[in-house]
Amino acid sequence: MMMKYELIIYWSEEDNSFIAEVPELPGCLADGETYLEVLQNAQIVMQEWLETTQELGRPIPKPKGKLVYA
């Protein structure tokens, strides 16, 4: 499944790792020692978040898609 949600990645000195936040999916966070690792972990956590939300019968937020490609 292709994820089209906004992903914010930053370095956390406190955690000594990269952190990825998905603002459109409340509470959806991932971490990783490298940029690539946090991207991979974010994909896993997003998929799990969406599956759990669907299983609970809750609405799944639609991606906002802020960028438009011509």
Secondary structure as the mmCIF struct_conf table of DSSP 4:
data_model
#
loop_
_struct_conf.conf_type_id
_struct_conf.id
_struct_conf.beg_label_comp_id
_struct_conf.beg_label_asym_id
_struct_conf.beg_label_seq_id
_struct_conf.end_label_comp_id
_struct_conf.end_label_asym_id
_struct_conf.end_label_seq_id
BEND BEND1 TYR A 5 TYR A 5
STRN STRN1 ILE A 8 SER A 12
TURN_TY1_P TURN_TY1_P1 GLU A 13 ASN A 16
STRN STRN2 SER A 17 GLU A 21
TURN_TY1_P TURN_TY1_P2 PRO A 23 GLU A 24
BEND BEND2 LEU A 25 LEU A 25
TURN_TY1_P TURN_TY1_P3 PRO A 26 GLY A 27
STRN STRN3 LEU A 29 GLY A 32
BEND BEND3 GLU A 33 THR A 34
HELX_RH_AL_P HELX_RH_AL_P1 TYR A 35 GLU A 55
TURN_TY1_P TURN_TY1_P4 LEU A 56 GLY A 57
HELX_LH_PP_P HELX_LH_PP_P1 ARG A 58 PRO A 63
#
